[in-house]
Every structure is written in structure tokens, then in C-alpha cells.
């Protein structure tokens, strides 16, 4: 999808929390894969369904994911096939799909998953790194546990470093808007226009 990553991970994505243990077991047996475990159950509200659907596909679309193995039980709210096809359609990345229903039992599913994950790792290992400009980077930052020093020291240092990345065209995303209280003046000065600064003030209020 034309986005640039700094890693080439093979992700194992369970479509519901019921498939977490499957994903974990496969990741223990195959090197260079990461299981993206989560707590999305099969029973959710409609709003939660939309968020879960977008998130599962979004993980597969992340530019640091080079290929994905999608795992389900077969009775999941979102089928592994649906999630896998959406990831492949939007990114062109190789995607493999397995379910307990088709593999007949837990042990067979782990074995099938190990074979498919190993094939994906082999594919990914053959890709070559290429140089790209910093303007391709999207960097996520978050306060990692507040102390009396995080505000005046570490957060300020990270902010200055991120300014350097932004000056080179990178995109930076940060969370925890409650911690913006008291920083309004500085952030408004950095806002690209009055629309952005007004939205920022609304959020902080």
C-alpha cells in the first residue's frame, strides 16, 4: 500500500481471543514470527465489532508486517477468511489462513500453522532492504509511566527529538491528551492552522 516499514515481521493474527493460544503455540515453534494476542471476544456490541474488525485488518496492513497468518476456530464472529482477504486485497501482502474447523483438531492446527508460518518467514527473509527518506516514517510515542521527572525531562527530550523528525517530513502521533493540560500555548504555536489549534483546545477542555 506504498507505506514504508522499518521491520519485516510475520504476524500471527487470531480473529478472536479464543484463538490466542493457537497463535502463541505456533509462535513458540517458529522463529521470527510475532503473535498479536488480544482480548476481543466473539460476543460484542455493534460498535465494538466495528472497532475489532478495523483493528484486526489494521494490524495486517501495518507497514512493519510483511506477511500474516490469520487464525480462527471456524465459528468466529469474523471469519479468518474475511480478515485475511481484506488484508491481502488492501496491501498485496502474502496471507495464509487456518482454522481448527478445517484442520480437525488443536494439534493438527498447530502443525499446519507451523508449516504456513515457516513458508512466510522464508518469503520475508528473501526481501532486500531499501533506503527511504525520513518523510516515510510514522512514529508513535506515549508516556511510559509518569514520575516526577517524566514531564520536565524525558517527555521534553522526546518532544524535541520528534520536532527534528517532523522538520524532516515524518509524521508523529501521541496519545494521553489529559497530559496536555498546561501545554496549550506551546502546542497552539506548533499547530498548522487555527482549525487545528481550536480542535486541540476543545480536546483539552
DRENVOSE-679285 format. One line per 10 residues: number of its first residue (from 1); their letters; for each residue x, y, z of N, C-alpha, C, O. Coordinates in steps of 0.02 Angstrom, whole numbers, padded with zeros to 5 digits. Layout:
<pts>
NUM	a	X Y Z X Y Z X Y Z X Y Z; ...
</pts>
This chain:
<pts>
1	xxxxxxxxxx	00041 -00061 00000 00000 00000 00000 00043 00064 00000 00020 00117 00018; 00107 00057 -00021 00153 00113 -00029 00180 00142 00037 00215 00192 00036; 00162 00112 00094 00191 00135 00157 00257 00098 00170 00267 00042 00146; 00300 00130 00208 00367 00102 00220 00374 00082 00292 00357 00120 00337; 00399 00022 00304 00412 -00002 00372 00486 -00005 00386 00528 -00001 00340; 00503 -00013 00449 00574 -00021 00468 00588 -00092 00489 00646 -00109 00505; 00538 -00135 00489 00545 -00205 00506 00505 -00247 00457 00461 -00221 00422; 00520 -00311 00453 00483 -00358 00411 00460 -00417 00453 00488 -00472 00448; 00409 -00406 00493 00384 -00459 00537 00333 -00503 00500 00297 -00480 00456; 00331 -00566 00520 00275 -00610 00502 00229 -00611 00563 00249 -00632 00617
11	xxxxxxxxxx	00168 -00588 00555 00121 -00584 00611 00073 -00643 00610 00051 -00666 00557; 00058 -00668 00670 00005 -00717 00677 -00053 -00681 00711 -00047 -00657 00767; -00109 -00676 00675 -00166 -00637 00699 -00226 -00683 00713 -00256 -00708 00666; -00242 -00694 00777 -00303 -00732 00792 -00364 -00686 00783 -00362 -00628 00803; -00418 -00712 00754 -00476 -00669 00741 -00520 -00661 00802 -00564 -00617 00802; -00510 -00702 00854 -00544 -00691 00918 -00497 -00716 00973 -00448 -00751 00960; -00512 -00697 01035 -00468 -00717 01090 -00467 -00793 01099 -00421 -00820 01128; -00518 -00827 01074 -00521 -00900 01079 -00463 -00933 01041 -00444 -00990 01055; -00436 -00897 00992 -00381 -00925 00951 -00312 -00901 00975 -00262 -00915 00944; -00310 -00864 01030 -00247 -00838 01056 -00196 -00893 01070 -00138 -00887 01052
21	xxxxxxxxxx	-00219 -00947 01103 -00172 -00999 01123 -00143 -01034 01061 -00084 -01053 01061; -00183 -01042 01010 -00157 -01069 00947 -00101 -01027 00920 -00047 -01052 00903; -00113 -00961 00916 -00063 -00915 00890 00001 -00918 00932 00057 -00918 00905; -00007 -00920 00997 00051 -00923 01042 00091 -00986 01032 00152 -00984 01028; 00056 -01043 01027 00091 -01107 01018 00131 -01108 00953 00188 -01132 00951; 00102 -01083 00899 00138 -01082 00835 00199 -01036 00839 00252 -01053 00814; 00191 -00979 00872 00247 -00932 00877 00305 -00961 00918 00362 -00942 00908; 00289 -01007 00965 00342 -01039 01005 00384 -01087 00963 00442 -01100 00979; 00354 -01113 00910 00388 -01164 00870 00424 -01136 00809 00466 -01171 00780; 00408 -01074 00789 00437 -01046 00728 00471 -00980 00744 00441 -00935 00774
31	xxxxxxxxxx	00534 -00974 00725 00571 -00912 00738 00548 -00856 00692 00523 -00867 00637; 00556 -00795 00717 00543 -00734 00677 00470 -00722 00660 00454 -00691 00609; 00425 -00747 00702 00354 -00730 00696 00331 -00698 00761 00358 -00714 00814; 00282 -00653 00757 00256 -00622 00818 00180 -00634 00822 00144 -00619 00774; 00156 -00660 00879 00084 -00669 00887 00054 -00603 00914 00078 -00575 00962; 00001 -00580 00882 -00033 -00519 00904 -00095 -00539 00944 -00151 -00540 00918; -00084 -00555 01007 -00137 -00580 01050 -00181 -00522 01074 -00157 -00465 01080; -00244 -00536 01086 -00290 -00482 01105 -00348 -00511 01145 -00353 -00572 01154; -00392 -00467 01169 -00449 -00490 01210 -00516 -00477 01177 -00566 -00466 01212; -00519 -00477 01110 -00583 -00469 01076 -00622 -00535 01078 -00600 -00584 01047
41	xxxxxxxxxx	-00678 -00538 01114 -00717 -00600 01117 -00762 -00606 01056 -00765 -00562 01013; -00798 -00661 01052 -00844 -00671 00996 -00908 -00630 01006 -00941 -00611 00958; -00925 -00616 01069 -00988 -00581 01084 -00972 -00508 01101 -00941 -00494 01152; -00996 -00462 01057 -00980 -00391 01066 -01040 -00349 01045 -01086 -00374 01013; -01038 -00285 01063 -01087 -00238 01036 -01068 -00220 00965 -01013 -00234 00943; -01114 -00190 00929 -01101 -00172 00859 -01042 -00124 00854 -01000 -00132 00809; -01038 -00075 00898 -00983 -00027 00897 -00917 -00062 00908 -00868 -00049 00873; -00915 -00108 00957 -00854 -00146 00970 -00835 -00189 00911 -00776 -00198 00895; -00886 -00217 00877 -00873 -00258 00817 -00836 -00217 00764 -00787 -00241 00734; -00859 -00156 00752 -00828 -00113 00701 -00756 -00099 00719 -00711 -00103 00677
51	xxxxxxxxxx	-00744 -00083 00783 -00675 -00068 00805 -00631 -00130 00799 -00574 -00126 00776; -00657 -00188 00820 -00619 -00250 00817 -00601 -00267 00744 -00544 -00286 00730; -00650 -00261 00700 -00640 -00277 00629 -00585 -00232 00599 -00540 -00256 00565; -00590 -00167 00612 -00541 -00120 00586 -00472 -00133 00615 -00421 -00127 00579; -00469 -00150 00679 -00405 -00161 00713 -00370 -00223 00686 -00310 -00221 00671; -00406 -00278 00679 -00376 -00340 00654 -00348 -00331 00584 -00293 -00355 00569; -00386 -00298 00541 -00361 -00284 00473 -00304 -00234 00476 -00254 -00242 00440; -00310 -00184 00519 -00257 -00134 00525 -00191 -00163 00546 -00138 -00141 00522; -00192 -00213 00591 -00129 -00246 00609 -00096 -00275 00548 -00035 -00268 00538; -00134 -00309 00506 -00106 -00339 00446 -00080 -00288 00396 -00033 -00301 00359
61	xxxxxxxxxx	-00111 -00228 00396 -00090 -00176 00349 -00030 -00136 00374 00001 -00099 00336; -00013 -00144 00438 00044 -00106 00466 00106 -00118 00423 00121 -00175 00406; 00142 -00064 00405 00200 -00072 00360 00257 -00114 00389 00301 -00136 00351; 00257 -00126 00454 00309 -00169 00484 00291 -00243 00481 00330 -00286 00500; 00230 -00257 00457 00209 -00326 00446 00216 -00342 00372 00184 -00311 00330; 00260 -00391 00357 00273 -00409 00287 00227 -00464 00262 00216 -00471 00202; 00202 -00504 00309 00158 -00560 00291 00118 -00579 00353 00139 -00563 00409; 00062 -00612 00344 00019 -00628 00401 -00011 -00698 00396 -00030 -00721 00342; -00014 -00731 00453 -00050 -00794 00460 -00111 -00779 00503 -00105 -00759 00561; -00171 -00789 00475 -00234 -00774 00510 -00262 -00840 00537 -00268 -00889 00501
71	xxxxxxxxxx	-00280 -00839 00602 -00302 -00900 00635 -00371 -00891 00665 -00387 -00840 00696; -00413 -00942 00656 -00479 -00941 00686 -00500 -01010 00707 -00467 -01060 00692; -00556 -01013 00743 -00584 -01078 00762 -00627 -01106 00706 -00630 -01166 00695; -00660 -01060 00670 -00707 -01080 00617 -00777 -01055 00633 -00819 -01050 00588; -00789 -01040 00697 -00855 -01016 00718 -00851 -00943 00740 -00898 -00918 00772; -00796 -00909 00725 -00784 -00842 00749 -00832 -00791 00718 -00858 -00802 00663; -00844 -00736 00753 -00888 -00683 00728 -00863 -00658 00660 -00902 -00651 00613; -00798 -00643 00656 -00766 -00627 00592 -00728 -00689 00570 -00687 -00715 00608; -00740 -00712 00510 -00703 -00771 00487 -00631 -00753 00472 -00616 -00696 00452; -00587 -00801 00481 -00516 -00791 00464 -00510 -00774 00390 -00467 -00734 00371
81	xxxxxxxxxx	-00552 -00804 00348 -00550 -00791 00276 -00566 -00718 00261 -00533 -00687 00220; -00617 -00691 00295 -00637 -00622 00283 -00581 -00574 00301 -00565 -00528 00262; -00551 -00583 00360 -00497 -00539 00382 -00437 -00546 00336 -00407 -00496 00315; -00419 -00608 00320 -00361 -00621 00276 -00369 -00591 00207 -00323 -00561 00180; -00429 -00599 00178 -00441 -00572 00110 -00437 -00496 00110 -00412 -00467 00062; -00463 -00464 00162 -00461 -00391 00165 -00389 -00365 00170 -00371 -00316 00137; -00348 -00399 00211 -00278 -00379 00217 -00242 -00386 00150 -00206 -00341 00128; -00253 -00443 00117 -00219 -00455 00053 -00243 -00406 00000 -00204 -00379 -00039; -00309 -00395 -00002 -00338 -00350 -00053 -00311 -00279 -00046 -00297 -00247 -00097; -00303 -00255 00016 -00283 -00186 00026 -00207 -00176 00023 -00184 -00120 00014
91	xxxxxxxxxx	-00169 -00229 00031 -00096 -00221 00035 -00057 -00263 -00015 00001 -00247 -00030; -00086 -00318 -00040 -00049 -00363 -00084 -00001 -00409 -00047 00035 -00447 -00078; 00000 -00405 00020 00046 -00447 00059 00023 -00519 00057 -00036 -00533 00050; 00071 -00566 00063 00051 -00636 00067 00016 -00650 00134 00039 -00629 00187; -00041 -00684 00130 -00081 -00700 00189 -00100 -00774 00186 -00125 -00798 00134; -00089 -00810 00241 -00111 -00879 00246 -00166 -00883 00299 -00168 -00842 00345; -00211 -00931 00292 -00269 -00936 00336 -00276 -01008 00360 -00272 -01055 00320; -00286 -01017 00426 -00301 -01084 00452 -00356 -01080 00505 -00363 -01029 00539; -00394 -01134 00511 -00445 -01138 00564 -00444 -01209 00593 -00427 -01257 00559; -00464 -01215 00656 -00470 -01281 00688 -00522 -01322 00651 -00514 -01382 00642
101	xxxxxxxxxx	-00575 -01289 00629 -00629 -01324 00594 -00604 -01363 00534 -00624 -01420 00522; -00558 -01331 00496 -00532 -01364 00435 -00475 -01413 00451 -00465 -01462 00416; -00438 -01398 00505 -00381 -01442 00522 -00401 -01499 00568 -00360 -01542 00583; -00462 -01499 00591 -00495 -01553 00629 -00481 -01553 00705 -00524 -01575 00743; -00422 -01530 00728 -00411 -01527 00800 -00353 -01478 00815 -00321 -01452 00769; -00342 -01465 00879 -00293 -01415 00900 -00222 -01433 00876 -00188 -01391 00847; -00202 -01495 00887 -00133 -01516 00869 -00120 -01509 00794 -00068 -01485 00774; -00169 -01531 00754 -00161 -01525 00681 -00157 -01453 00660 -00120 -01435 00614; -00196 -01411 00693 -00196 -01339 00675 -00129 -01308 00691 -00103 -01268 00652; -00099 -01327 00747 -00032 -01302 00764 00018 -01324 00711 00059 -01285 00688
111	xxxxxxxxxx	00015 -01388 00691 00061 -01414 00641 00052 -01378 00574 00101 -01357 00543; -00011 -01369 00553 -00025 -01334 00490 00000 -01262 00495 00029 -01236 00447; -00011 -01231 00553 00011 -01162 00562 00087 -01156 00560 00113 -01107 00533; 00122 -01204 00588 00195 -01203 00587 00221 -01207 00515 00269 -01172 00497; 00190 -01249 00475 00211 -01256 00404 00200 -01190 00367 00245 -01165 00332; 00140 -01161 00375 00124 -01099 00339 00167 -01041 00364 00190 -01000 00324; 00178 -01037 00430 00218 -00983 00458 00290 -00988 00434 00322 -00937 00418; 00317 -01049 00430 00386 -01059 00407 00393 -01037 00334 00443 -01007 00315; 00343 -01052 00293 00344 -01030 00223 00343 -00954 00217 00379 -00925 00176; 00303 -00922 00259 00300 -00849 00258 00367 -00818 00281 00390 -00769 00252
121	xxxxxxxxxx	00397 -00847 00332 00462 -00823 00356 00514 -00829 00300 00555 -00784 00291; 00512 -00884 00264 00559 -00894 00208 00549 -00840 00155 00598 -00812 00130; 00487 -00826 00138 00472 -00774 00089 00498 -00706 00111 00530 -00670 00073; 00485 -00690 00174 00504 -00624 00201 00581 -00618 00203 00608 -00564 00191; 00615 -00673 00219 00688 -00671 00226 00723 -00655 00159 00781 -00635 00158; 00688 -00665 00105 00717 -00653 00039 00709 -00581 00015 00736 -00562 -00037; 00672 -00541 00053 00663 -00471 00035 00725 -00431 00053 00757 -00444 00105; 00742 -00382 00012 00801 -00341 00023 00781 -00273 00051 00730 -00244 00032; 00822 -00247 00096 00811 -00180 00123 00825 -00128 00070 00869 -00137 00027; 00788 -00073 00072 00798 -00017 00026 00799 00048 00066 00765 00053 00117
131	xxxxxxxxxx	00839 00097 00044 00839 00162 00079 00777 00203 00061 00756 00206 00003; 00748 00235 00112 00692 00281 00102 00704 00343 00145 00742 00341 00194; 00671 00398 00127 00679 00459 00165 00641 00456 00231 00594 00417 00239; 00663 00498 00278 00630 00501 00344 00557 00521 00337 00516 00506 00381; 00539 00556 00284 00470 00579 00275 00421 00520 00268 00361 00531 00269; 00447 00459 00260 00403 00400 00258 00385 00373 00327 00341 00331 00333; 00420 00398 00378 00409 00370 00445 00345 00396 00478 00328 00455 00473; 00310 00351 00511 00255 00369 00556 00275 00342 00625 00282 00282 00634; 00285 00387 00673 00312 00368 00738 00259 00377 00791 00228 00430 00797; 00247 00325 00831 00200 00329 00886 00238 00339 00951 00286 00302 00965
141	xxxxxxxxxx	00218 00387 00992 00250 00398 01057 00198 00399 01112 00141 00419 01101; 00219 00379 01172 00173 00376 01229 00212 00383 01293 00268 00357 01299; 00184 00417 01341 00215 00422 01407 00216 00351 01437 00165 00319 01443; 00275 00329 01456 00282 00259 01477 00277 00247 01551 00306 00198 01575; 00244 00288 01588 00239 00279 01661 00264 00342 01695 00324 00353 01699; 00218 00384 01718 00237 00450 01742 00274 00448 01808 00259 00408 01852; 00323 00491 01814 00357 00504 01877 00366 00579 01882 00346 00616 01838; 00396 00602 01936 00406 00674 01944 00454 00702 01892 00458 00763 01882; 00492 00658 01858 00541 00682 01809 00517 00675 01737 00547 00705 01692; 00463 00637 01724 00443 00625 01655 00422 00689 01620 00438 00699 01562
151	xxxxxxxxxx	00385 00732 01655 00362 00794 01625 00418 00842 01606 00423 00861 01548; 00461 00862 01654 00513 00911 01638 00572 00882 01600 00610 00919 01569; 00583 00816 01601 00642 00788 01569 00627 00743 01509 00633 00765 01452; 00606 00681 01522 00600 00633 01466 00549 00655 01414 00563 00650 01354; 00490 00679 01435 00440 00700 01386 00465 00758 01345 00452 00762 01284; 00501 00804 01377 00527 00862 01341 00581 00841 01291 00584 00868 01235; 00623 00794 01311 00676 00769 01266 00645 00735 01205 00664 00749 01148; 00596 00691 01218 00562 00656 01163 00528 00707 01117 00530 00701 01056; 00497 00758 01147 00465 00810 01106 00514 00846 01061 00499 00857 01002; 00572 00863 01087 00623 00897 01046 00649 00851 00990 00659 00874 00933
161	xxxxxxxxxx	00658 00787 01006 00681 00740 00954 00627 00732 00900 00643 00730 00841; 00563 00729 00921 00509 00722 00872 00504 00785 00828 00487 00779 00769; 00518 00844 00856 00520 00905 00815 00570 00898 00759 00557 00920 00703; 00627 00866 00773 00678 00856 00722 00652 00810 00667 00664 00822 00607; 00617 00756 00687 00588 00711 00637 00535 00746 00595 00533 00738 00534; 00492 00786 00628 00439 00822 00592 00469 00872 00542 00443 00880 00487; 00523 00904 00562 00557 00951 00516 00582 00915 00453 00590 00946 00400; 00595 00850 00459 00618 00810 00402 00559 00779 00364 00569 00740 00317; 00497 00794 00386 00438 00771 00350 00405 00710 00379 00356 00686 00351; 00429 00684 00436 00398 00625 00467 00332 00644 00500 00318 00703 00512
171	xxxxxxxxxx	00291 00593 00514 00228 00603 00550 00235 00574 00620 00262 00519 00628; 00212 00611 00670 00216 00587 00739 00146 00587 00770 00109 00635 00762; 00130 00532 00803 00065 00525 00836 00077 00514 00910 00118 00472 00929; 00043 00553 00953 00049 00541 01025 -00019 00538 01057 -00068 00564 01031; -00022 00505 01116 -00086 00494 01150 -00085 00527 01218 -00042 00568 01233; -00134 00509 01260 -00142 00536 01327 -00154 00611 01327 -00113 00650 01353; -00209 00631 01297 -00224 00703 01291 -00233 00737 01358 -00227 00798 01363; -00248 00699 01411 -00257 00731 01477 -00192 00763 01500 -00192 00811 01539; -00136 00736 01476 -00071 00763 01497 -00052 00826 01458 00003 00853 01468; -00096 00849 01415 -00082 00911 01378 -00102 00973 01418 -00085 01029 01399
181	xxxxxxxxxx	-00137 00962 01473 -00157 01019 01515 -00095 01057 01538 -00049 01028 01567; -00094 01122 01524 -00036 01163 01541 00012 01173 01483 00057 01214 01487; 00002 01134 01429 00047 01139 01370 00012 01175 01312 00040 01178 01257; -00048 01202 01324 -00088 01228 01269 -00050 01279 01227 -00050 01275 01165; -00018 01327 01259 00015 01382 01222 00069 01355 01175 00074 01377 01118; 00109 01308 01200 00162 01280 01159 00134 01242 01099 00159 01248 01043; 00081 01203 01111 00053 01163 01057 00017 01205 01005 00020 01191 00946; -00018 01257 01029 -00053 01302 00982 -00003 01335 00935 -00017 01344 00876; 00056 01353 00961 00108 01383 00919 00133 01335 00865 00157 01356 00813; 00127 01270 00879 00151 01220 00831 00095 01199 00782 00109 01166 00732
191	xxxxxxxxxx	00033 01217 00798 -00023 01196 00755 -00016 01227 00686 00005 01284 00678; -00034 01188 00636 -00027 01211 00567 -00075 01268 00549 -00059 01308 00506; -00133 01271 00582 -00181 01324 00567 -00230 01330 00626 -00228 01291 00673; -00274 01380 00622 -00320 01394 00678 -00370 01337 00688 -00393 01326 00744; -00387 01302 00634 -00434 01246 00640 -00404 01192 00685 -00439 01164 00729; -00341 01177 00675 -00306 01127 00716 -00301 01150 00788 -00315 01111 00834; -00281 01213 00798 -00273 01238 00867 -00340 01239 00903 -00342 01225 00963; -00394 01256 00869 -00460 01257 00900 -00482 01187 00922 -00509 01177 00976; -00470 01138 00878 -00486 01068 00894 -00446 01045 00954 -00472 01010 00998; -00383 01064 00956 -00339 01046 01011 -00365 01073 01077 -00367 01037 01128
201	xxxxx	-00386 01136 01077 -00413 01167 01138 -00477 01133 01160 -00489 01123 01219; -00519 01113 01111 -00582 01077 01127 -00566 01012 01163 -00598 00996 01213; -00517 00974 01136 -00499 00910 01165 -00474 00919 01236 -00494 00882 01282; -00430 00967 01246 -00401 00978 01313 -00455 00999 01363 -00454 00977 01420; -00502 01043 01341 -00557 01063 01385 -00601 01004 01404 -00650 01013 01441
</pts>
